[in-house]
Amino acid sequence: MKIEIINIGDEILIGQVINTNAAWMAEELNRNGFKAWQFTVISDNREHILQALEDASARADVVLVSGGLGPTKDDITKETICEFFTTRLVFNQEAYENIEALFARRGYPVTEVNRKQAELPESCIALPNRLGTASGMWFETSGQADRRTGGQGKKKLPTAGCQLPTVFIFLPGVPFEMKEMFTREVIPRLKERFTPQAIIHKTVLTQGIGESFLADLIKEWEGNLPAHMKLAYLPQPGIVRLRLTAAGSDQGVLQQEVNLEIFKLHTIIPDLIFGYDNDTLESIIGHLLMQQKKTLSVAESSTGGYTSHVITSIPGSSAWFQGGVVAYSNRAKEDLLYVKKETIESHGAVSEQVVMEMAIGARSRFRTDYAIAITGIAGPSGGTVDKPVGTVWIGLATPEGVSAKQFLFGDNRERNIRRTALTALNLLRKELF
């Protein structure tokens, strides 16, 4: 079954509002055994709406539409729906009573503008809105239909012989209204009308390798996946997520198959996998440090405190994170982290020797079991032939000693900072295992 989601709104197309409705609806559909086939965003324009509905009818079994149902003049969706389905607006008493009750709770009378919200297409099934004035609308169609659209001087869309999808569902665009109606009205009706699939997603989180290199490592495993499983690569700075999706009729069998494939993948890239689904490096590190009753401190130069920010985003991190130093200047490295002046003069601030002294200094100053240190050239300027933009040194001081590793992360400052912080955390994770 193919489901298309159409969102109506000029505010989305001009970038004023982010289209969170489509993402939420797709996630909710998936959670209930249905999959979205396509997203479409269109303007508040009669012909655009008519054409989008016509196009969707040719490729989808269910069309979910949100937006354009408000009481103001720019909301033209209801009139356009009537044109599309060759029907008319009629007063719906139940919808009006819902509006009246809503206004009564707020202590206001129903205005004439909001009374018009109770006018709905005659051929629809009304979906009550308990949080607003715009009712939802459910249209069921079957087989061939003759839609006569357009008016005098207007372009006519194809009509005779068009195959309609089974269901059109129109919902308000206000997110909290849409979500309540979707959960309470739409999902139960879809489950009555169609048979949901069992759908399982498992996301494998990797760090330390780029998407193309990772794909090359696991190409044989990916090529041997069962036909009902699909792998998606979801890269972001510092991390590549691998989402395995399986669909079938038996949830239990499907889960066993997914578990087996994940086990096979883990035997291929055990050092690259750091977690699954909603895990984060910082939460994993926090758990390991708590387990081992160990503490951490951080010394940062090129990341400017971002690593500490990531760490302290975890509730309860004060139990294992003692603090950090942003030592941006050479003098700060010397005064706060005890880095020797001659080390900086001999090797430069971005060097193995300096980052190791930074790590040792942080561990000493904060009296922690572990310390991460970072120095580098985040960009976009400041690079040299020997040390181009993106050169990063990460140091790790432990109870057993200190080590350092160099990385080259490219020339984008924001990505470099993010990748550096996550790489540093992953080095610590490997140490703690």
Beta strands, then each sheet from edge to edge (+ up, - down):
strand 1: 3-8
strand 2: 36-42
strand 3: 62-66
strand 4: 89-91
strand 5: 119-121
strand 6: 125-127
strand 7: 136-140
strand 8: 144-145
strand 9: 162-163
strand 10: 167-171
strand 11: 198-206
strand 12: 229-236
strand 13: 239-248
strand 14: 273-276
strand 15: 296-300
strand 16: 321-326
strand 17: 370-376
strand 18: 391-398
strand 19: 401-408
sheet 1: 2+ 1+ 3+ 10+ 7- 6+
sheet 2: 4+ 5-
sheet 3: 8+ 9-
sheet 4: 12+ 13- 11+ 14-
sheet 5: 16+ 15+ 17+ 18- 19+
end
